């Protein structure tokens, strides 16, 4: 099939966009931040701090306190102290606190969106339209559960677990906070949350929201720091629950760390999702879905559709159209409302992406990248597509966590399933076909916690999210997510 | 009338639907609670565990692909076959657990009824544990439980038959396959159960039973990278830190060790043991004209 020439080029004439920057002054960033423990901001016991920068400009944004083991102790103690009152509060009243938080997030949504974009590097279009509204929705959804836990599926009068230590990544900072904090609080637990070291600012602004909501002191504590702070938190022996979102390697180390303790754990880890396109797929929609699947959020998405599996007879057509559509993406200032692709979150992540893509080329894959200028400062990576990728190539097996798509082909549904399932991961998968029976057959056979059919990267508070295999265990969202923070009444009764 | 010499049974392993001896050639002596010799049981080795996991992996997709109605009928069939061999099970449970015939018979009745109870769950647990999720957009959104895959199980040490069934049935009813290490010192009813399983339409390899030393076999099972989950019920009251560390290597789902061996006289409060070895899959599709 000579697909490359058959597509009329109607969309690529370059339009000049006028700059459309979102106003930055909607948010005031304090020059330094303490730790949020027991309802107030306090200095760290060991006095350290670290800087957080804007990855799109490398501009220094603020100094943030570095929490050490003594601070972890204080935060866990505050959470333990608060647990008695919080867990005994009626579900209705607990729920009302969460409704307040949801409303406050909605009221201050623009402020959170701008701050998230500054600290993370992702486009304002995404923080404004996805991250912040979905975070508010998570609180709103879980607020309503707080007095209905008898119907959560664990039998009557389920019990809260106690104090939860929660560690979240940098790719969706406030959204991941909401996935962790909202169900924990609705179920009557108290939390100590550690945001990622490169994106602490929206979590610290969330601490102000907790104050504005008059949330009892200690119900939520937020401690900032890097891996050492996280390790001190997960090692703390007065936790009842650990919830972690991050890499599979760290997830395994946490599971080892808690071995024998009886402590409850949920892990939401890495992925290498296959996005599978059959020859009868609605190609234009599939192209949008492929782009949404891997270039949304610069590919910093654990469930990203980072492996494109295309049926062989439409491979060239799909790849050609994909490149054409990618040519219209705008990379640049994340605060510009027209920007599609923002900055990579950190220098370290940029280095990892660069190293893995170099490996891809070295292993024989063909590299194509978007021809666009990169800003002079900040951390940037051009949207990249690899074709001629071998099934065993590292770029087909390992999570790159960047705007890099590996394209493979298949002939039959059985082969598509075999290739899709052939990684240690099992977080998500995509299927594109107009044939309903094939969608349902594929959905049955893909070993993944989320299957998007004729769509990709959809999230909702009512919809359980989480992995199979080495993508972790436990669910977040929906009725299923509540089980991560409850136990049946008769346990230990 | 001349006395007749009993024909004693050789107790072997149950792997892939067959009854092999341990490849190691080892056996160990099984005695009743008063120390009287009952039989030589096969003492499974590392290689036997690996063979059993291979058999379990091979059998699992086909078993999971069977309809829920079919799986339910197969579990019910196990109860039917056991019912026909009540006397034999009663005798073995009586000597293994030092029970009176009457009490042993009650245990066997409960064991048979437990298969019936779990058989009935086969086409219901997904309705109880699944969900239609009202997402904020024009999407169909459905969550369903699916079997985790290959499960390793350490069966209870005291309750040699009913306890074993309370571990096995919830694992396989959803479509998992299982490699179970039986009660170390009371393994005989397990092997007789295997004979019932082998004649009850259960595909070979769905249930694999290994007799032997729990402390030798448990780490092999916990560390096996083609085992997806592990049930530590048989380690009740013991420190399982090392096993859980091994299990983390491939993020096995771990059903935690109870402080004491659970009382399984009555069925549990719900399908929790079934769901401990299920994953939740959520499927999205747009709606449109």
Boltz contact constraints between the chains, C-beta under 6 A:
constraints:
  - contact:
      token1: [A, 252]
      token2: [B, 248]
      max_distance: 6.0
  - contact:
      token1: [A, 255]
      token2: [B, 248]
      max_distance: 6.0
  - contact:
      token1: [A, 256]
      token2: [B, 245]
      max_distance: 6.0
  - contact:
      token1: [A, 256]
      token2: [B, 248]
      max_distance: 6.0
  - contact:
      token1: [A, 259]
      token2: [B, 241]
      max_distance: 6.0
  - contact:
      token1: [A, 259]
      token2: [B, 244]
      max_distance: 6.0
  - contact:
      token1: [A, 259]
      token2: [B, 245]
      max_distance: 6.0
  - contact:
      token1: [A, 260]
      token2: [B, 241]
      max_distance: 6.0
  - contact:
      token1: [A, 260]
      token2: [B, 244]
      max_distance: 6.0
  - contact:
      token1: [A, 443]
      token2: [B, 283]
      max_distance: 6.0
  - contact:
      token1: [A, 450]
      token2: [B, 282]
      max_distance: 6.0
  - contact:
      token1: [A, 451]
      token2: [B, 283]
      max_distance: 6.0
  - contact:
      token1: [A, 452]
      token2: [B, 284]
      max_distance: 6.0
  - contact:
      token1: [A, 453]
      token2: [B, 285]
      max_distance: 6.0
  - contact:
      token1: [A, 454]
      token2: [B, 286]
      max_distance: 6.0
  - contact:
      token1: [A, 455]
      token2: [B, 284]
      max_distance: 6.0
  - contact:
      token1: [A, 455]
      token2: [B, 286]
      max_distance: 6.0
  - contact:
      token1: [A, 458]
      token2: [B, 284]
      max_distance: 6.0
  - contact:
      token1: [A, 460]
      token2: [B, 135]
      max_distance: 6.0
  - contact:
      token1: [A, 460]
      token2: [B, 136]
      max_distance: 6.0
  - contact:
      token1: [A, 462]
      token2: [B, 133]
      max_distance: 6.0
  - contact:
      token1: [A, 462]
      token2: [B, 134]
      max_distance: 6.0
  - contact:
      token1: [A, 462]
      token2: [B, 135]
      max_distance: 6.0
  - contact:
      token1: [A, 463]
      token2: [B, 133]
      max_distance: 6.0
  - contact:
      token1: [A, 463]
      token2: [B, 135]
      max_distance: 6.0
  - contact:
      token1: [A, 463]
      token2: [B, 141]
      max_distance: 6.0
  - contact:
      token1: [A, 463]
      token2: [B, 282]
      max_distance: 6.0
  - contact:
      token1: [A, 464]
      token2: [B, 143]
      max_distance: 6.0
  - contact:
      token1: [A, 464]
      token2: [B, 280]
      max_distance: 6.0
  - contact:
      token1: [A, 464]
      token2: [B, 282]
      max_distance: 6.0
  - contact:
      token1: [A, 468]
      token2: [B, 279]
      max_distance: 6.0
  - contact:
      token1: [A, 470]
      token2: [B, 251]
      max_distance: 6.0
  - contact:
      token1: [A, 473]
      token2: [B, 253]
      max_distance: 6.0
  - contact:
      token1: [A, 475]
      token2: [B, 280]
      max_distance: 6.0
  - contact:
      token1: [A, 478]
      token2: [B, 133]
      max_distance: 6.0
  - contact:
      token1: [A, 479]
      token2: [B, 131]
      max_distance: 6.0
  - contact:
      token1: [A, 480]
      token2: [B, 280]
      max_distance: 6.0
